[in-house]
Amino acid sequence: TAKPVAKLLGDYPNLVFLVSSFDHRELHTFREVDQRTAVAPLFHKWQDQAIQIAQDLSACCVNVAARLATPERCKLMREQGLAVLAYTVNSASSANKLKGMGVDGIFTDRPDLFIRE
């Protein structure tokens, strides 16, 4: 899907996208076609080569399952210039805990739970 997605995104040059996938080979294919759009590898299991994978993709960030986020991993990734985004976080308390560990952002199924009045 990398090439069709790159072509589609090219039709919307004024919008900002983040392309993310568990299939890092597809991200490499995407990157060959589109060097402009931000990309981020997704990880559901920790891989010691996560930083190298992200750097090889010229990624802006690394997307990890929330359970994989630790202060040490976040620090290591941030030292390499990579933001850390965690998925799937559906409570404010979990989001705050992750923020305290150094996570830069979250993915959620429940944005309504994060609305401040």
Backbone torsions as a table, in degrees:
resi	resn	phi	psi	omega
1	THR	NA	-8.5	-173.0
2	ALA	-57.9	-49.8	-176.2
3	LYS	-67.1	-44.9	176.9
4	PRO	-62.5	-37.0	178.4
5	VAL	-65.2	-45.4	178.5
6	ALA	-58.8	-42.0	179.3
7	LYS	-63.7	-44.7	179.5
8	LEU	-61.6	-46.1	-178.8
9	LEU	-63.7	-31.2	177.1
10	GLY	-62.0	-21.4	177.8
11	ASP	-77.2	-7.2	-176.9
12	TYR	-130.0	65.2	-174.0
13	PRO	-66.2	-16.4	-178.2
14	ASN	-94.3	0.0	178.4
15	LEU	-103.4	151.8	179.3
16	VAL	-102.7	130.3	-179.0
17	PHE	-125.6	156.9	168.3
18	LEU	-128.0	118.7	179.3
19	VAL	-100.6	125.8	-176.0
20	SER	-136.3	146.0	-178.6
21	SER	-159.1	152.4	169.8
22	PHE	-76.7	-21.7	-179.0
23	ASP	-89.5	93.4	-174.4
24	HIS	-68.5	-25.6	175.2
25	ARG	-65.7	-39.3	176.9
26	GLU	-65.0	-37.4	176.6
27	LEU	-63.8	-37.2	176.1
28	HIS	-63.9	-42.5	177.3
29	THR	-63.2	-43.0	177.4
30	PHE	-59.4	-45.3	-177.5
31	ARG	-63.8	-32.5	177.2
32	GLU	-64.3	-33.0	-177.4
33	VAL	-89.8	-35.3	-174.1
34	ASP	-132.5	109.0	179.0
35	GLN	-94.5	-6.6	-174.4
36	ARG	-89.0	-43.7	-174.3
37	THR	-70.4	137.6	177.7
38	ALA	-64.9	139.9	176.2
39	VAL	-128.9	157.3	179.1
40	ALA	-151.4	123.6	174.3
41	PRO	-72.2	141.7	175.4
42	LEU	-98.4	142.8	178.2
43	PHE	-132.7	125.3	173.8
44	HIS	-100.5	-16.9	171.5
45	LYS	-128.0	143.1	-179.7
46	TRP	-68.0	139.1	175.0
47	GLN	-126.1	128.3	-178.9
48	ASP	-59.8	-23.6	-179.8
49	GLN	-93.4	16.9	-177.3
50	ALA	-56.8	-43.2	-179.0
51	ILE	-65.7	-43.5	179.4
52	GLN	-63.3	-40.8	177.4
53	ILE	-59.6	-46.6	179.9
54	ALA	-63.5	-42.8	-179.9
55	GLN	-65.4	-39.7	178.5
56	ASP	-61.7	-26.0	179.4
57	LEU	-92.3	-3.3	-170.8
58	SER	54.1	42.6	-177.5
59	ALA	-73.2	153.7	176.2
60	CYS	-90.1	-22.9	-175.1
61	CYS	-159.2	172.7	176.5
62	VAL	-123.7	130.0	-179.9
63	ASN	-105.0	121.4	-175.4
64	VAL	-126.5	152.0	170.6
65	ALA	-58.8	140.0	-175.9
66	ALA	-53.4	-36.2	-178.4
67	ARG	-67.2	-15.9	179.9
68	LEU	-86.9	-16.1	-177.0
69	ALA	-73.1	125.0	173.0
70	THR	-132.1	157.8	177.9
71	PRO	-57.1	-38.3	-178.5
72	GLU	-66.4	-45.2	179.9
73	ARG	-65.9	-43.3	179.2
74	CYS	-61.5	-44.3	179.8
75	LYS	-61.2	-46.4	-179.7
76	LEU	-59.6	-45.2	-179.1
77	MET	-68.8	-40.9	-179.5
78	ARG	-67.4	-33.6	176.2
79	GLU	-62.7	-24.7	178.6
80	GLN	-93.5	8.8	177.7
81	GLY	81.8	17.2	-178.6
82	LEU	-106.3	128.1	172.2
83	ALA	-73.5	157.0	179.7
84	VAL	-119.5	121.9	176.7
85	LEU	-117.3	136.6	-176.4
86	ALA	-114.8	142.5	177.2
87	TYR	-127.3	163.2	-29.8
88	THR	-95.7	121.8	-172.1
89	VAL	-113.0	115.9	-174.5
90	ASN	-119.6	22.2	174.0
91	SER	-145.3	146.1	179.6
92	ALA	-63.8	-36.1	-179.3
93	SER	-65.4	-40.9	176.7
94	SER	-65.4	-41.4	179.3
95	ALA	-61.7	-43.2	179.5
96	ASN	-65.7	-39.2	177.1
97	LYS	-62.3	-44.6	179.2
98	LEU	-64.8	-40.1	177.6
99	LYS	-59.3	-41.2	177.9
100	GLY	-63.8	-24.0	178.1
101	MET	-86.1	-10.4	179.5
102	GLY	109.2	8.7	177.2
103	VAL	-71.5	135.7	-176.2
104	ASP	-87.7	-23.9	-179.1
105	GLY	-167.5	168.4	-177.8
106	ILE	-132.6	161.3	167.1
107	PHE	-109.2	138.7	-179.0
108	THR	-140.1	153.1	171.3
109	ASP	-91.8	-10.7	-172.7
110	ARG	-128.2	66.7	179.6
111	PRO	-62.0	-24.0	179.3
112	ASP	-61.7	-24.6	180.0
113	LEU	-77.1	-8.7	-176.8
114	PHE	-109.7	8.1	179.8
115	ILE	-76.7	127.4	176.3
116	ARG	-101.1	132.5	-179.5
117	GLU	-100.8	NA	NA
